[in-house]
Amino acid sequence: MLQAHLLRVEFKYDLESKDSQVAVGTIIKNVRRPAKAAMHCKRSIALVITTAESSTELLTRLRPVLEQLGAVDNYWCHLAPPAVVARHGGLDPLVSRVKEAWEEIRKGRKSYNVR
């Protein structure tokens, strides 16, 4: 069953640094599932990933990649809540990406999409 996960990665350096940019590209390449950037700060990013894996399975698969990247300080993966509320409402990228992911998953669960 498809689920939306939120992968948050903290970096040792600013996202503008070459090491962090290489790390972000490597992470996105190795996710190998539909993923969209949902938010970023000075030293962190969050990706909304749609997959049939559990959070534990997804992180187990990504852990070797995340551990080898020297720019990564810490990371977390959990189910994205079906509803996210932000200060600026629907204009927030995290709110939009999580909503889009869950709508896409619900669309696939309609009876005409099931054998």
Buried (B, 14 or more C-beta within 10 A) or exposed (E): EBBBBBBBBBBBBEBEBEBBBEBBEBBBEBBEBEBBBBBBEEBBBBBBBBBEBEBEEBBEBBEEBBEEBEBBEEBEBEEBEEEBEEEEEEEBBBBBBBBBBBEEBEEEEEEEEEE
